[in-house]
């Protein structure tokens, strides 16, 4: 069997540096997705979303290893975040306004049939409350700007403000699509000041 694949080491989309805004073009990629609304720190829907995502992701990983002989590390959690007022992200940080889609990348060699089988296998045991809401969907972001934020999630505001209002306009770009975060650290095991999060914004040229 080939070595276990870790997409954070093989895909360019997981490369980012603190203090550097980088422009990159991303190909379409498929994810396990589930939607919700509200403060992720207090919303039961957020916890229930993760309780549904991870069992499917790990069941899928083991199925790939067993049936396709291709093993991989389950990728880091990612999130798409939206709000009617973008200041809810950069200044006010009013998390009660946030809509979100939590996601886990699915390797491109895995098809919908294997995902359906993984969901059915999880359901046959003890189905998470929101299992039926999980979907496999392709995300096509195209041109993006991203950077690495090191620190608490609540300290992202100034970095996003510079990205949105300084770097993106200075490059002749305009924001489009949805704010995207990639959580390289496990907040259960990492001090807030050491959390590593990729911040990504899809853009287009005027």
C-alpha positions as CSV (number, residue, x, y, z in Angstrom):
1,X,0.0,0.0,0.0
2,X,1.2,3.5,-0.8
3,X,2.2,6.0,1.9
4,X,-0.6,7.8,3.7
5,X,-1.4,11.1,2.0
6,X,-1.6,14.3,4.0
7,X,-3.2,17.0,1.8
8,X,-1.9,19.8,4.1
9,X,1.6,18.9,2.8
10,X,0.8,18.0,-0.8
11,X,-1.7,20.7,-1.9
12,X,-0.6,24.3,-2.5
13,X,-3.9,25.6,-1.2
14,X,-2.8,24.7,2.4
15,X,0.3,26.9,2.1
16,X,0.2,30.3,3.8
17,X,2.5,32.6,5.8
18,X,1.8,34.9,8.6
19,X,1.9,38.5,7.6
20,X,1.8,37.7,3.9
21,X,-1.2,38.0,1.6
22,X,-0.9,35.6,-1.3
23,X,-2.9,35.4,-4.5
24,X,-3.5,31.9,-5.8
25,X,-5.8,30.1,-8.3
26,X,-7.6,27.1,-6.9
27,X,-9.1,24.2,-8.8
28,X,-12.6,22.9,-7.9
29,X,-12.5,20.5,-4.9
30,X,-15.1,18.4,-3.2
31,X,-16.1,18.5,0.4
32,X,-18.5,17.0,2.9
33,X,-20.6,20.0,3.9
34,X,-23.2,20.9,6.5
35,X,-24.8,24.3,7.1
36,X,-25.9,26.3,10.2
37,X,-26.3,29.7,11.8
38,X,-25.2,31.5,14.9
39,X,-22.3,31.8,17.3
40,X,-20.2,28.6,17.0
41,X,-19.2,28.9,20.6
42,X,-22.8,28.6,21.9
43,X,-25.0,27.2,19.0
44,X,-26.0,23.6,19.5
45,X,-26.3,23.3,15.8
46,X,-22.6,23.9,15.4
47,X,-21.6,21.1,17.8
48,X,-24.2,18.8,16.1
49,X,-22.7,19.6,12.7
50,X,-19.2,18.4,13.8
51,X,-20.7,15.4,15.4
52,X,-22.1,14.4,12.0
53,X,-19.2,15.4,9.9
54,X,-16.4,13.6,11.6
55,X,-17.9,10.0,11.8
56,X,-18.6,10.2,8.0
57,X,-15.1,11.5,7.2
58,X,-13.4,8.8,9.2
59,X,-15.6,6.0,7.8
60,X,-14.8,7.3,4.4
61,X,-11.1,7.3,5.1
62,X,-11.1,3.7,6.3
63,X,-13.3,2.7,3.3
64,X,-10.7,4.3,0.9
65,X,-7.9,2.4,2.6
66,X,-9.8,-0.9,2.6
67,X,-11.4,-0.9,-0.8
68,X,-9.2,1.5,-2.9
69,X,-5.9,0.8,-1.1
70,X,-5.4,4.6,-0.8
71,X,-5.0,5.9,2.8
72,X,-5.0,9.5,3.8
73,X,-5.0,11.8,6.8
74,X,-8.5,13.3,7.4
75,X,-8.0,16.9,6.4
76,X,-8.5,19.8,8.8
77,X,-11.8,21.3,9.4
78,X,-12.8,24.2,7.2
79,X,-15.6,26.8,7.2
80,X,-17.4,29.2,4.9
81,X,-18.8,32.2,6.8
82,X,-21.3,34.8,5.6
83,X,-23.2,37.7,7.2
84,X,-25.5,40.4,5.8
85,X,-23.0,42.9,7.1
86,X,-19.3,42.1,6.6
87,X,-18.5,44.3,9.6
88,X,-19.8,41.3,11.6
89,X,-16.4,39.7,10.8
90,X,-14.0,42.6,10.8
91,X,-15.0,45.1,13.5
92,X,-18.2,44.1,15.4
93,X,-17.4,40.4,15.4
94,X,-21.1,39.8,16.1
95,X,-21.1,36.0,15.9
96,X,-24.9,35.7,16.3
97,X,-25.2,37.1,12.8
98,X,-23.0,34.5,11.1
99,X,-24.2,31.8,8.7
100,X,-21.7,29.0,8.2
101,X,-21.0,25.9,6.3
102,X,-18.5,23.5,8.0
103,X,-16.5,21.3,5.6
104,X,-14.0,18.5,5.4
105,X,-12.1,18.0,2.1
106,X,-12.8,14.7,0.3
107,X,-9.9,13.4,-1.9
108,X,-10.6,13.6,-5.6
109,X,-10.4,9.8,-6.1
110,X,-13.4,9.2,-3.9
111,X,-16.8,9.2,-5.6
112,X,-20.4,9.9,-4.4
113,X,-21.1,6.2,-4.1
114,X,-18.4,5.7,-1.5
115,X,-19.7,8.8,0.4
116,X,-23.3,7.4,0.3
117,X,-22.0,4.1,1.7
118,X,-20.1,5.8,4.5
119,X,-23.2,7.8,5.5
120,X,-25.3,4.6,5.5
121,X,-22.7,2.9,7.6
122,X,-22.7,5.7,10.2
123,X,-26.5,5.7,10.2
124,X,-26.6,2.0,10.9
125,X,-24.7,2.4,14.2
126,X,-25.9,5.5,16.1
127,X,-26.9,8.2,13.7
128,X,-25.8,11.7,14.7
129,X,-28.7,14.2,14.9
130,X,-27.8,16.0,11.7
131,X,-26.4,13.2,9.7
132,X,-29.1,13.5,7.0
133,X,-28.0,17.1,6.3
134,X,-24.5,16.2,5.2
135,X,-23.9,16.6,1.5
136,X,-21.0,16.1,-0.9
137,X,-20.5,19.3,-2.9
138,X,-17.9,20.8,-5.2
139,X,-16.5,24.2,-4.3
140,X,-15.0,26.2,-7.1
141,X,-13.4,29.3,-5.6
142,X,-11.0,30.2,-8.5
143,X,-8.8,33.2,-7.7
144,X,-8.3,33.8,-4.0
145,X,-6.3,35.8,-1.5
146,X,-5.1,34.0,1.6
147,X,-2.9,34.5,4.6
148,X,-2.0,32.7,7.9
149,X,-3.4,34.1,11.1
150,X,-1.7,33.0,14.3
151,X,-3.7,33.7,17.4
152,X,-7.3,33.7,18.8
153,X,-10.2,33.5,16.4
154,X,-11.4,36.8,18.0
155,X,-8.2,38.5,16.9
156,X,-8.8,37.9,13.2
157,X,-10.6,41.2,12.7
158,X,-7.6,43.5,12.0
159,X,-6.1,40.9,9.6
160,X,-9.3,40.6,7.6
161,X,-9.7,44.4,7.6
162,X,-6.2,44.8,6.0
163,X,-7.0,42.0,3.5
164,X,-10.4,43.4,2.5
165,X,-9.7,47.2,2.5
166,X,-6.0,47.4,1.8
167,X,-4.4,44.5,-0.1
168,X,-7.3,43.4,-2.3
169,X,-8.1,46.9,-3.6
170,X,-4.4,47.7,-4.1
171,X,-4.1,44.6,-6.4
172,X,-7.0,45.7,-8.5
173,X,-9.2,43.0,-7.1
174,X,-12.7,42.8,-5.8
175,X,-14.2,40.4,-3.2
176,X,-16.5,37.8,-4.5
177,X,-17.6,34.4,-3.1
178,X,-17.5,33.6,0.6
179,X,-15.0,34.1,3.4
180,X,-13.2,30.8,4.0
181,X,-11.2,29.6,7.0
182,X,-9.0,26.5,7.4
183,X,-8.3,25.4,10.9
184,X,-4.8,23.9,11.0
185,X,-4.9,23.7,14.9
186,X,-7.2,21.8,17.2
187,X,-8.6,24.4,19.6
188,X,-9.2,21.7,22.2
189,X,-5.5,21.1,22.4
190,X,-4.0,24.4,21.4
191,X,-3.7,27.6,23.4
192,X,-5.7,30.5,21.8
193,X,-2.6,32.6,21.1
194,X,-1.0,29.6,19.1
195,X,-4.0,28.7,16.9
196,X,-3.0,28.6,13.2
197,X,-5.8,29.5,10.8
198,X,-5.7,30.1,7.0
199,X,-8.0,33.0,6.1
200,X,-9.1,33.0,2.5
201,X,-11.2,35.4,0.4
202,X,-12.3,34.6,-3.2
203,X,-11.7,37.6,-5.5
204,X,-12.1,38.7,-9.1
205,X,-10.4,41.4,-11.2
206,X,-12.4,44.5,-12.0
